[in-house]
Amino acid sequence: MLTLAVSLMRRRVGSLLGAGAAVGIAAVLIMSCGILLESALKSAVPVERLEGASVVVQADPTMTSGGEAGLTVLLPERPRVDAGLALRLDNLPDVSRAVADRSFDVGIEFLSGDPVGGSADGVTTGHGWSSAALTPYQLDEGRRPTGSTEMVLGQSEASTLAAEVGDRLRVAGPTSQRVYTVVGIASTSAPVTDTQIFFRDDVAEALSGTDDRVDLIGIVTADGVSPAATADRVAEVLPEDLRVLTGDERGEAESHGGAISREDIVAGLTMFGVLAAFVSIFVVASAFALSIHGRHRELALLRAIGTTRGQLRRLVAAEALVLAVAASAVAAPMAVGFAALERWFFVRVGLLPEGVSLTVGWLPFVVGLLAAVLTTQLAARASARRASRVRPTEALRDAAVQPRRTPRVQVLAGLVLAGLGVWVLVDSVAKIDSGGADTAALASAIWMVSAAFLAPVLARPFTALVGIPVRLFGKASGLLARVSTRTNVRRVASVATPVMLTVALAGTVLVSKTTLQQSGEDDSAARTTADLVVRTDDGSPVPRTVSQATSGLEGVEASSGTLTTSVVANDGDNLHLLPALAVDPRTIDRVMDLDVTGGSLTDLRGNTLAVREGARPALGEIGDRVEIHLGDGTPVTLRIAATYARGLGFADVVIPRGLVAGHTTRANDDAVLVRLRDGADPGAVAERIERLDAAPATDLHVLTRAEYLESLADDAAERNVGLYLLLGIVLLFCGLAIVNTLGMAIGQRGEEFALLGLLGASRRQIIRMVRTETMIVVAFGATLGVLVAAPTVAVLSYSLTGDLAPAAPMPLYVGGGATLLLVALMAGSLPARRAVRLHSSGVIERMS
């Protein structure tokens, strides 16, 4: 059967190009996504400051639910270990030294007020002097810090900062600021990028605010000792909640933020892969439906000469297999090139870090091939099913006149999926603002599949209705277009499917995100009552001392620092990672209006929390005591003191600032919100804040309320860039699928165009007929796409704003629709002009 399939395929290579292109497009999309995903998974967080530590001990940064699912999440904050553990590990055989290491942000400046700049990225990190052995640093000048007001600078940093032994610098840590004297300059050959400064170990402990808990324990092994052997020995004496790292894994312990960033990248690329596979099914299925439709005469002849149903199905399956393998082979090198282009572009827009290099392994190609084979087999068998069921005596008649009935199984499947989509959407309404938006999007995905099944049924009344004005105003070409679309609804449905997919995807994702963003901006505007907001120019944390210092300035009524973190709620089966905001309960109600719906923020003290209305189902009611975990995994039992409504895009829970002290990776504030006294001059107060001594080497930037809200909108738009970019790539492939499908559909009609020419139709009339048909098909596909996306975005909009009309930038969508129509018209006109050249009597002879 495979030999026969190859023989038949050789005789119609041209007609197979369209189906092969569809498979190739899908394979390139899946393979390139797989290459990027594998590259992200295999990329390691670079080891810099811990280059001299052979083994690193770190608290497990993940948390796992207790249910059967065993859900695991990466904790958003760095978990810490007991500093005393270093003493036990230091006594193990073959361990030269075990160092308890802590890192914390500091700001430094000369006593004259001149700032001491940091490294290229502006990060200055403080450590205890014992941590210098983990890089390692060696003293070039001076001595190690022995006094409580002494510090050591790295050599490269000292040169950049123009600081020398004996200089006195003002240093602000997370908990306090003080003047220190430089007593030493140290150097290292390790590729350290951050500015490193060292204090006496007990001073570093006090500055960091983490008490007797440290970030990690670095182990320097004795000369000639294998790190792997030492790691095994260390693991034997450690509790189960700690892990031992060697090699490239040490980078994850050094940079918890880098590990989280990699997890986010992997999650985004995984979503990209799922979307790519979803799109590929549609692209290949519509292409094969057209391909089989164009071969009805050939398949009818095979049935007429005695080919059995099974033989016909196996023949089509064999052709699909050959086509999938050939298309995948051609797509493989193209996928590598496209993945390299995607990586370059993603790095430029900040979606991928520079350190992620392209890793080309065998797995993405195998997955792409398997996906191509599986999809083509399903599509080919489904498309050939009807042809194989026709009786031999009716085969030729059935090939000449397309049947008007759609298989009942197909219609039933479409209706069941439509009902399932309605149930999913209704189920998501109650939780639309607490994760239900993703569930609502699933309803759209289900309706896309339903629309693909029901497209032949829906095409008939649509073409009949639209055909009325087309016939009245389109003259001869309009009449021909109306008749053609009404009598070939299967072809209309196949061509309209990728159009529907493009419109539905763009409408669901873009409009939903736009609505969520607009609702979040409206909530922020209503929530923020502060007159001024203090941030930093480079987006780095604001020292905690700024809030207290600001509250004492002339013209300031209240000042409140805020810190963004997360908490984890574990219901036994699932883990709920909830965004949280740590605040000062004494002042937060003066700078924010959270629209408290129950309880009072004045009760937010000690082991309490406030919960957003949308998050109550996951936590409880006012007065309930709930067990949650802080961002670093520390379990706490808190009482719900209040509930609030204005938290969209803000925080699901609000907790006292003191509760998270020592439980966040960075201890400083994200922003400081300032309320002015009546009659105070905002400009004068802003100048006083920017001149504060409480923030050494920190460029404070004071924003008005309007500027702050604008910056929040910009931040939200920037966070969505990655999603829009990935969606744009998928939509680009959808556009290619539209062009390819239109080319296939029109390329199969050369004989029809030739017959029309012999009956008196001019070439211009045929081209106009094709353009009119294209507009009808695009209108049908766009209508289906809008119908698929509209319920989801309407329900989302109503749940968030009370208005069914979503927030959508209409010029963007009108422009996108016009572009889609223009591309479709060009894609239809070019193959039509080539097909019209078949005007010859030879064509009629071949038809007879």
C-alpha positions in Angstrom: 0.0 0.0 0.0 2.9 2.4 0.8 4.4 1.7 -2.7 1.1 2.4 -4.4 0.7 5.6 -2.3 4.2 6.9 -3.4 3.4 6.0 -7.0 0.2 8.0 -7.0 1.8 10.9 -5.2 4.5 11.2 -7.9 1.8 11.9 -10.4 0.4 14.9 -8.5 3.3 16.5 -6.8 1.9 20.0 -7.4 -1.4 19.3 -5.7 0.4 17.9 -2.7 2.5 21.0 -2.1 -0.3 22.8 -0.3 -0.9 19.9 2.2 2.8 19.5 2.6 3.2 23.2 3.3 0.5 23.0 6.0 2.3 20.1 7.7 5.6 21.9 7.3 4.2 25.1 8.9 2.9 23.1 11.8 6.2 21.2 12.2 8.3 24.4 12.2 6.1 25.9 14.8 6.2 22.9 17.1 9.9 22.2 16.6 11.1 25.8 17.1 9.1 26.0 20.3 10.5 22.7 21.5 14.1 24.0 20.8 13.5 27.1 22.8 11.9 25.2 25.6 14.8 22.7 25.8 17.2 25.6 25.7 15.5 27.2 28.7 15.3 24.0 30.6 19.0 23.2 30.1 20.2 26.7 30.7 21.9 27.1 34.1 21.9 30.1 36.4 25.6 31.2 36.1 27.8 30.6 39.1 29.7 33.7 40.0 30.2 34.6 43.7 30.1 30.9 44.8 32.8 29.9 42.3 35.1 28.9 45.2 32.5 26.7 47.0 32.6 23.1 45.8 29.4 22.2 47.6 26.4 24.4 48.5 23.7 23.6 51.1 20.4 25.3 50.6 16.9 25.1 52.0 14.5 23.4 49.5 13.1 26.3 47.5 10.0 24.3 46.4 6.8 23.3 48.2 4.6 20.3 47.4 0.9 19.8 48.2 -0.1 16.7 50.2 -2.8 15.5 47.8 -2.5 12.7 45.3 -1.6 15.2 42.6 1.6 16.2 44.4 1.6 19.7 43.0 4.9 21.5 43.4 5.6 25.3 43.2 8.8 27.3 43.4 8.7 29.5 46.5 8.7 33.2 45.5 11.1 34.1 48.4 14.4 32.6 49.4 14.0 30.0 52.1 16.8 30.2 54.7 18.7 27.7 56.9 19.9 27.7 60.5 23.4 29.3 60.7 24.4 26.8 63.4 24.4 24.0 60.8 27.6 25.4 59.4 29.4 24.4 62.6 28.3 20.8 62.3 29.3 20.6 58.6 32.7 22.3 59.4 33.7 19.2 61.4 33.0 16.7 58.7 36.0 14.8 57.1 37.4 16.4 53.9 35.6 19.7 54.6 38.2 22.5 54.7 35.6 25.1 55.6 31.8 25.5 55.9 30.7 29.1 55.7 27.2 30.4 56.7 26.5 33.0 53.9 24.0 35.8 53.9 23.5 38.5 51.2 21.7 41.8 51.6 21.3 45.0 49.6 23.2 48.0 50.8 23.6 51.6 49.7 26.9 53.5 50.2 28.1 57.0 49.8 30.9 59.3 50.9 30.4 61.5 53.9 30.5 64.4 51.6 27.3 63.2 50.1 28.9 62.1 46.8 27.3 58.8 45.8 29.5 55.7 45.4 28.3 54.0 42.2 27.8 50.3 42.1 28.6 47.8 39.4 27.2 47.9 35.9 23.7 46.8 37.0 23.7 49.1 40.1 23.6 46.2 42.6 25.6 46.5 45.8 25.5 43.5 48.0 26.8 43.1 51.6 28.2 39.9 53.2 30.0 38.7 56.3 33.8 38.5 55.8 33.8 34.7 56.1 31.8 34.6 52.8 34.8 36.0 51.0 36.3 32.4 51.1 33.4 31.2 48.9 34.4 33.2 45.8 37.3 33.4 46.9 38.5 36.9 47.6 42.1 37.6 48.7 43.3 40.7 50.5 45.5 43.0 48.4 45.6 45.9 50.8 44.9 46.4 54.5 43.3 43.8 56.7 40.0 42.0 57.3 37.2 43.8 59.3 37.5 43.3 63.0 35.7 46.3 64.4 32.0 47.0 64.3 32.4 49.9 62.0 34.9 48.4 59.5 34.4 47.1 56.0 36.3 45.6 53.0 35.8 46.5 49.3 36.6 44.3 46.3 39.5 45.5 44.2 37.6 46.1 41.0 34.9 47.9 43.0 37.4 50.0 44.9 39.0 51.1 41.5 35.6 52.0 40.0 34.5 53.8 43.1 37.8 55.6 43.6 37.7 54.5 47.3 40.9 53.7 49.3 41.8 52.2 52.6 41.0 54.7 55.3 38.0 56.3 53.5 34.9 56.6 55.6 31.6 55.7 53.9 28.0 56.0 54.9 26.3 52.6 54.5 22.5 51.9 54.7 21.4 48.3 55.1 17.8 46.9 55.3 17.6 47.7 59.1 19.8 50.7 59.7 22.5 53.0 58.4 25.9 53.9 59.8 29.4 55.2 58.9 32.0 52.6 58.2 35.8 52.8 57.5 37.4 50.9 54.6 40.1 48.8 56.2 40.9 46.5 53.3 40.8 45.9 49.5 40.3 42.4 48.2 40.4 40.9 44.7 39.1 37.8 42.9 39.4 36.0 39.6 35.8 34.8 39.7 33.4 36.4 37.2 31.5 38.5 39.8 29.3 41.2 38.4 27.7 42.7 41.6 29.6 45.1 43.8 30.6 43.2 46.9 31.4 44.7 50.3 32.2 42.7 53.5 31.6 43.4 57.2 32.4 41.5 60.4 30.1 38.5 60.5 28.0 39.7 63.5 27.7 43.1 61.9 26.4 41.5 58.7 23.9 39.6 60.7 22.6 42.7 62.3 22.4 44.6 59.0 20.6 41.8 57.1 17.8 41.5 59.6 17.6 37.7 59.2 18.9 36.9 62.7 20.4 33.4 63.0 19.1 32.3 59.6 21.4 32.5 56.5 20.8 32.2 52.8 23.0 29.2 52.3 26.0 27.3 53.5 29.0 27.1 51.2 31.5 24.3 51.7 35.2 24.5 50.6 36.6 21.0 50.3 40.1 19.9 51.1 42.6 19.7 48.2 42.1 16.6 46.0 38.7 15.8 47.5 35.8 15.1 45.0 32.9 17.5 45.4 30.5 14.7 44.6 31.9 12.5 47.5 31.7 15.4 49.9 28.1 16.2 48.8 27.1 12.6 49.5 28.7 12.8 53.0 27.0 16.1 53.7 23.6 14.8 52.5 23.7 12.0 55.1 23.7 14.4 58.0 21.2 16.9 56.7 17.5 17.2 57.4 15.2 16.3 54.5 14.1 19.9 53.9 17.6 20.8 52.8 19.3 20.0 49.5 23.0 19.7 48.4 24.2 21.3 45.2 27.3 20.9 43.1 28.5 22.1 39.7 26.1 24.4 37.7 23.3 23.8 40.2 25.1 26.1 42.6 23.9 29.1 40.5 20.3 28.4 41.6 21.3 28.8 45.3 23.3 32.0 44.5 20.5 33.7 42.6 17.0 32.8 43.7 15.6 35.4 41.4 17.4 33.8 38.5 15.8 30.4 39.3 12.4 32.1 39.5 13.0 33.8 36.2 13.9 30.6 34.5 10.7 29.0 35.9 8.7 31.8 34.4 10.4 31.5 31.1 9.8 27.7 31.0 6.1 28.3 31.9 5.7 30.9 29.1 7.3 28.7 26.5 5.2 25.7 27.6 2.1 27.8 27.1 3.5 28.7 23.7 4.0 25.0 22.9 0.5 24.1 23.9 -0.9 26.9 21.8 1.3 25.9 18.9 0.1 22.3 19.0 -3.5 23.5 19.2 -3.1 25.7 16.1 -1.2 23.0 14.2 -4.2 20.6 14.5 -6.5 23.2 12.9 -4.0 24.1 10.1 -3.3 20.5 9.2 -6.9 19.3 9.5 -8.2 22.1 7.2 -5.5 21.5 4.7 -6.1 17.8 4.5 -9.9 18.3 4.3 -9.2 20.4 1.2 -6.7 17.9 -0.2 -9.2 15.0 0.0 -12.0 17.2 -1.3 -9.9 17.9 -4.4 -9.4 14.2 -4.9 -13.0 13.0 -4.8 -13.0 12.1 -8.5 -9.8 10.1 -8.1 -11.0 8.3 -5.0 -14.4 7.7 -6.7 -12.6 6.0 -9.6 -10.7 3.8 -7.3 -13.9 2.7 -5.6 -15.5 2.1 -9.0 -12.8 -0.3 -10.1 -13.2 -2.4 -6.9 -11.0 -0.8 -4.2 -12.4 -1.7 -0.8 -13.1 0.8 1.9 -10.2 -0.5 4.0 -7.8 -0.3 1.1 -8.9 3.3 0.3 -8.4 4.4 4.0 -5.0 2.7 4.2 -4.0 4.4 0.9 -4.8 7.8 2.2 -3.1 7.0 5.5 0.0 5.9 3.7 0.1 9.1 1.7 -0.4 11.1 4.8 2.5 9.2 6.5 4.9 9.9 3.6 3.8 13.5 3.4 4.3 14.0 7.2 7.8 12.5 7.2 8.9 14.4 4.1 7.5 17.7 5.4 9.1 17.2 8.8 12.5 16.5 7.2 12.2 19.8 5.3 10.9 21.7 8.4 13.7 20.5 10.7 16.5 22.9 9.5 14.0 25.7 9.0 12.9 25.2 12.7 16.5 25.6 13.9 16.8 28.8 11.9 13.5 30.1 13.1 14.3 29.2 16.8 17.5 31.2 16.5 15.6 34.1 15.1 13.0 33.8 17.9 15.8 33.7 20.5 17.5 36.8 19.1 14.2 38.7 19.1 13.2 37.5 22.6 16.5 38.5 24.1 16.2 42.0 22.5 12.8 42.6 24.1 13.8 41.1 27.4 11.7 37.9 27.3 14.8 35.8 27.5 18.1 36.5 29.3 21.4 36.7 27.4 22.6 33.6 29.1 20.1 31.3 27.5 22.0 29.8 24.5 20.3 27.8 21.8 20.4 24.1 22.6 19.5 21.9 19.6 18.8 18.3 20.8 17.0 15.4 19.2 13.8 15.6 21.3 12.1 18.6 19.7 12.5 17.0 16.2 11.1 13.7 17.4 8.1 15.5 19.1 7.6 17.5 15.9 7.7 14.4 13.7 5.3 12.5 16.0 2.9 15.4 16.1 3.0 15.7 12.3 2.4 12.0 11.9 -0.4 11.8 14.4 -2.2 14.9 13.2 -2.0 14.0 9.6 -3.2 10.5 10.3 -6.2 11.8 12.2 -7.0 14.5 9.6 -6.5 12.1 6.6 -8.6 9.4 8.1 -11.4 11.8 9.0 -11.3 13.4 5.6 -11.2 10.0 3.8 -13.9 8.4 5.9 -16.9 9.6 3.8 -15.2 8.8 0.5 -14.5 5.2 1.6 -18.2 4.7 2.7 -19.6 5.5 -0.8 -20.9 2.5 -2.7 -18.9 1.7 -5.9 -21.9 2.2 -8.2 -22.5 5.7 -6.7 -18.9 6.7 -6.5 -18.7 8.7 -9.8 -22.0 10.4 -9.3 -21.1 11.4 -5.7 -17.8 12.8 -6.9 -19.5 15.0 -9.5 -22.1 16.4 -7.1 -21.0 17.3 -3.6 -23.4 16.0 -1.0 -25.2 18.6 1.1 -25.5 16.6 4.3 -22.8 16.8 7.0 -22.2 13.5 8.8 -24.3 13.2 11.9 -21.3 12.2 14.1 -19.6 15.5 13.1 -22.6 17.6 13.9 -23.2 15.8 17.2 -19.6 16.3 18.3 -19.8 20.0 17.4 -23.0 20.4 19.5 -21.6 18.5 22.5 -18.5 20.6 22.4 -20.6 23.8 22.2 -22.5 22.7 25.3 -19.3 21.8 27.1 -17.9 25.3 26.4 -21.1 26.9 27.8 -20.7 24.8 31.0 -17.0 25.8 31.4 -17.8 29.5 30.9 -20.7 29.4 33.4 -18.5 27.6 35.9 -15.7 30.2 35.6 -18.0 33.3 36.2 -18.0 33.0 40.0 -14.2 33.0 40.1 -13.4 35.2 37.1 -11.3 37.6 39.1 -9.3 35.0 41.0 -8.0 32.8 38.2 -11.3 32.2 36.4 -10.1 34.2 33.4 -7.9 31.3 32.3 -10.8 28.9 32.7 -13.0 31.3 30.6 -10.3 31.2 27.9 -10.6 27.4 27.9 -14.3 27.8 26.9 -13.1 29.7 23.8 -10.7 26.9 22.9 -13.5 24.4 23.2 -15.7 26.5 21.0 -13.0 26.8 18.4 -13.1 23.0 18.0 -16.9 23.1 18.0 -16.9 25.8 15.3 -14.6 23.7 13.1 -16.9 20.7 13.3 -20.1 22.8 12.7 -18.6 25.1 10.0 -20.1 23.1 7.0 -23.5 23.3 8.7 -23.2 27.0 9.5 -21.7 27.9 6.2 -24.9 27.1 4.3 -27.3 29.7 5.9 -24.5 32.2 6.1 -23.6 32.0 2.4 -27.3 32.1 1.5 -27.9 35.2 3.5 -24.7 37.1 2.5 -25.2 35.9 -1.1 -28.4 38.0 -1.5 -26.7 41.5 -1.5 -23.7 39.9 -3.4 -26.1 38.7 -6.1 -27.9 42.1 -6.3 -24.8 44.3 -6.4 -22.1 42.0 -7.7 -23.6 41.4 -11.2 -22.3 38.3 -13.0 -19.3 37.7 -10.8 -21.4 38.1 -7.7 -24.0 35.6 -9.0 -21.2 33.1 -9.7 -19.6 33.6 -6.3 -23.0 33.1 -4.6 -23.6 29.9 -6.4 -20.1 28.6 -5.9 -20.1 29.2 -2.1 -23.6 27.8 -1.6 -22.8 24.5 -3.5 -19.3 24.0 -2.0 -19.8 24.6 1.7 -17.1 22.0 2.6 -14.6 24.1 0.8 -15.9 27.3 2.4 -15.6 25.6 5.8 -12.1 24.4 5.2 -10.8 27.8 4.1 -12.7 29.7 6.8 -11.3 27.5 9.6 -7.9 29.2 9.8 -9.6 32.6 9.5 -11.8 31.7 12.5 -8.8 30.5 14.5 -6.9 33.8 13.8 -9.8 36.0 14.8 -10.9 33.9 17.8 -7.3 33.7 19.2 -6.6 37.4 18.8 -10.0 38.4 20.1 -10.0 36.1 23.2 -6.4 36.8 24.3 -6.0 40.4 23.3 -9.4 41.7 24.4 -9.3 39.7 27.6 -5.9 41.1 28.5 -6.9 44.6 27.6 -10.0 44.4 29.7 -8.1 43.0 32.7 -5.4 45.7 32.3 -8.0 48.4 32.1 -9.9 47.1 35.1 -6.7 46.9 37.1 -5.9 50.5 36.1 -9.3 51.6 37.2 -8.9 49.8 40.6 -5.5 51.4 41.0 -6.9 54.9 40.4 -9.6 54.3 43.0 -7.3 52.6 45.5 -4.4 55.1 45.5 -5.2 58.2 47.6 -1.5 59.1 48.2 -0.4 62.5 46.8 3.2 61.4 46.2 4.9 58.0 45.6 8.6 57.5 46.2 10.4 55.0 44.0 13.9 54.7 42.6 15.1 55.7 39.1 16.3 52.2 38.2 13.4 50.3 39.8 15.6 48.9 42.7 14.1 48.6 46.2 13.6 51.7 48.3 15.5 51.5 51.7 13.2 50.9 54.6 14.6 53.9 56.4 13.1 56.2 53.8 9.5 55.7 55.0 10.3 56.6 58.5 12.4 59.6 57.5 9.7 60.9 55.1 7.1 60.8 57.8 9.0 63.5 59.7 9.3 66.0 56.9 7.5 69.3 56.8 4.2 69.0 54.9 3.9 65.2 55.2 0.8 63.9 57.0 1.6 60.2 56.6 4.2 58.0 54.9 3.7 54.2 54.4 6.2 51.8 52.8 4.9 48.7 50.9 6.6 45.4 50.0 5.3 43.0 47.4 5.6 39.3 48.3 3.5 36.2 48.0 1.9 33.6 50.3 1.0 30.0 49.7 -2.3 28.5 50.7 -2.4 24.7 50.8 -5.9 23.1 50.9 -4.3 19.6 51.0 -4.8 18.8 47.3 -3.8 22.1 45.6 -1.4 24.9 46.2 -2.6 28.5 45.7 0.2 31.0 45.2 -1.5 34.3 46.2 0.1 37.7 45.6 0.5 39.7 48.9 1.3 43.1 50.0 3.2 43.8 53.3 2.2 47.2 54.8 2.4 49.3 57.8 -1.1 48.9 59.4 -0.8 52.2 61.2 -0.6 54.3 58.0 -1.8 52.3 55.1 -5.4 53.5 55.3 -4.2 57.1 54.9 -2.5 56.4 51.6 -4.8 53.7 50.2 -8.6 53.1 49.9 -9.0 49.4 49.6 -12.8 49.6 49.8 -13.0 47.5 53.0 -16.1 45.4 52.9 -15.8 43.8 56.3 -13.8 44.2 59.4 -11.2 47.0 59.7 -7.6 47.6 58.6 -6.9 49.0 62.1 -7.2 45.4 63.3 -4.4 44.3 61.0 -1.8 43.7 63.7 0.2 40.7 64.8 -0.8 37.4 63.2 -3.6 38.8 61.1 -4.3 39.4 57.4 -6.8 41.1 55.2 -8.3 39.2 52.2 -9.5 40.3 48.8 -13.2 39.4 48.2 -12.3 37.3 45.2 -9.8 35.3 47.2 -12.1 34.5 50.1 -13.2 31.1 48.7 -9.6 29.9 49.0 -9.1 31.3 52.5 -12.2 31.9 54.6 -14.4 34.5 56.3 -13.7 37.3 58.8 -12.6 35.9 62.1 -11.5 32.5 60.6 -8.0 31.3 61.4 -6.2 30.1 58.4 -2.9 28.2 58.0 -0.8 29.6 55.2 2.9 29.7 54.3 4.9 32.9 53.9 6.8 33.4 50.7 9.8 31.5 52.0 7.7 28.5 53.1 7.5 29.4 56.8 4.1 28.1 58.1 2.0 30.6 60.0 -1.6 30.7 61.4 -3.3 34.0 60.9 -6.7 35.4 61.6 -8.7 37.2 58.9 -9.2 40.7 60.2 -10.8 42.4 57.2 -11.9 41.9 53.6 -11.6 44.4 50.7 -12.8 44.8 47.2 -10.1 46.8 45.4 -7.4 44.3 44.8 -7.5 43.4 41.1 -3.9 43.2 39.8 -2.8 44.4 43.3 -2.8 41.7 46.0 -5.0 38.9 47.2 -4.0 39.4 50.8 -2.6 42.3 52.8 -0.4 41.4 55.8 1.5 43.4 58.5 5.0 44.5 57.5 6.5 43.0 60.6 5.1 39.6 59.9 7.3 39.1 56.8 10.5 40.6 58.3 13.3 38.2 57.6 11.1 36.1 55.3 11.7 37.9 52.0 14.6 37.7 49.7 14.9 41.5 49.8 14.0 43.4 52.9 13.5 46.9 51.4 10.3 48.5 50.2 9.0 48.5 46.6 7.6 52.0 47.1 6.7 54.6 49.7 3.3 56.3 49.5 3.1 59.8 50.9 0.0 61.8 52.0 0.5 65.5 52.2 -1.0 68.0 54.7 -3.6 70.4 53.5 -1.9 73.3 51.7 1.5 71.6 51.4 3.5 72.3 48.2 4.0 68.9 46.4 7.1 70.2 44.6 8.8 71.4 47.8 8.0 68.2 49.6 9.4 66.1 46.7 12.6 68.1 46.8 13.0 67.4 50.5 12.4 63.7 50.0 15.0 63.5 47.2 17.6 65.1 49.5 17.0 62.6 52.3 20.2 61.2 54.0 18.2 58.0 54.7 19.0 56.5 51.3 22.7 56.5 50.6 23.6 55.9 46.9 19.9 55.6 46.0 18.5 57.9 43.4 15.0 58.5 44.9 12.4 59.5 42.3 9.2 61.2 43.6 6.1 60.7 41.4 2.8 62.6 41.6 -0.3 60.4 41.9 -0.9 60.8 38.1 2.6 59.9 37.2 2.5 56.9 39.5 -0.7 55.6 38.0 0.8 56.1 34.5 3.9 54.1 35.6 1.7 51.2 36.8 0.0 51.1 33.4 3.4 51.1 31.7 4.6 48.3 34.0 1.5 46.2 33.2 1.9 46.7 29.5 5.6 45.7 29.7 4.6 42.5 31.6 2.3 41.6 28.8 4.9 42.1 26.0 6.0 38.5 26.2 2.5 37.1 25.9 1.7 39.4 22.9 5.0 38.4 21.3 4.3 34.7 21.6 0.7 35.2 20.4 2.0 37.3 17.5 4.2 34.4 16.3 1.3 32.0 16.5 -0.9 34.5 14.6 1.8 34.8 12.0 1.6 31.1 11.4 -2.1 31.3 11.3 -1.8 34.0 8.5 0.6 31.6 6.6 -2.0 28.9 7.0 -4.7 31.2 5.5 -2.5 32.0 2.5 -1.7 28.3 2.0 -5.3 27.1 2.4 -6.6 29.7 0.0 -3.9 28.8 -2.5 -4.9 25.1 -2.2 -8.6 25.8 -2.6 -8.2 27.9 -5.7 -5.4 25.9 -7.2 -7.8 22.9 -7.4 -10.3 24.8 -9.5 -8.4 25.2 -12.7 -10.8 22.9 -14.6 -13.8 24.8 -13.2 -12.3 28.1 -14.3 -11.6 26.7 -17.7 -15.2 25.5 -18.1 -16.5 29.0 -17.1 -14.2 30.5 -19.7 -15.5 28.3 -22.4 -19.1 29.2 -21.4 -18.3 32.9 -21.9 -17.0 34.2 -18.6 -14.1 36.6 -19.1 -10.9 36.4 -17.1 -11.7 39.6 -15.3 -15.1 38.2 -14.2 -13.5 35.0 -12.9 -11.0 36.9 -10.9 -13.8 39.1 -9.5 -15.7 36.0 -8.7 -12.7 34.6 -6.7 -12.3 37.9 -4.9 -16.0 38.0 -4.0 -15.8 34.4 -2.8 -12.7 35.2 -0.7 -14.6 38.1 1.0 -17.5 35.8 1.7 -15.2 33.2 3.2 -13.2 35.7 5.2 -16.5 37.2 6.5 -17.8 33.8 7.5 -14.5 32.8 9.3 -14.3 36.2 11.0 -18.0 35.9 12.1 -17.3 32.5 13.6 -14.2 33.9 15.3 -16.1 36.7 16.8 -18.9 34.4 18.0 -16.3 32.2 19.6 -14.5 35.0 21.4 -17.4 37.3 22.2 -19.1 35.3 25.1 -15.8 34.9 26.9 -14.7 38.5 26.7 -18.3 39.8 27.4 -18.6 37.6 30.6 -15.1 38.7 31.7 -15.9 42.3 31.1 -19.2 42.1 33.0 -17.7 40.3 35.9 -15.0 42.9 36.3 -16.7 46.2 35.3 -20.4 45.5 35.1 -20.4 46.3 31.4 -20.8 43.7 28.7 -18.7 45.8 26.3 -15.0 45.0 26.9 -12.3 47.6 26.8 -10.9 47.1 23.3 -8.7 49.4 21.2 -11.0 49.4 18.2 -8.5 51.1 15.8 -6.2 48.1 16.4 -8.8 45.5 15.7 -10.3 47.3 12.7 -6.7 47.6 11.3 -6.1 44.0 12.0 -9.3 43.0 10.3 -8.5 45.1 7.2 -5.0 43.5 7.1 -6.5 40.0 7.3 -8.9 40.8 4.4 -6.1 42.3 2.3 -3.8 39.3 2.8 -6.7 36.9 2.0 -7.5 38.8 -1.2 -3.9 38.8 -2.4 -3.6 35.1 -1.4 -6.7 34.3 -3.5 -6.0 36.5 -6.5 -2.5 35.3 -7.3 -3.4 31.5 -7.6 -6.6 32.4 -9.4 -4.7 34.3 -12.1 -2.5 31.2 -12.7 -5.5 28.8 -12.7 -7.4 30.9 -15.2 -4.6 30.3 -17.7 -6.0 26.7 -18.1 -8.6 28.0 -20.7 -8.2 25.3 -23.3 -10.1 22.6 -24.9 -7.5 20.1 -23.5 -8.9 20.6 -20.1 -12.4 19.8 -21.2 -11.0 16.6 -22.9 -9.4 15.6 -19.6 -12.7 16.3 -17.8 -14.7 14.0 -20.1 
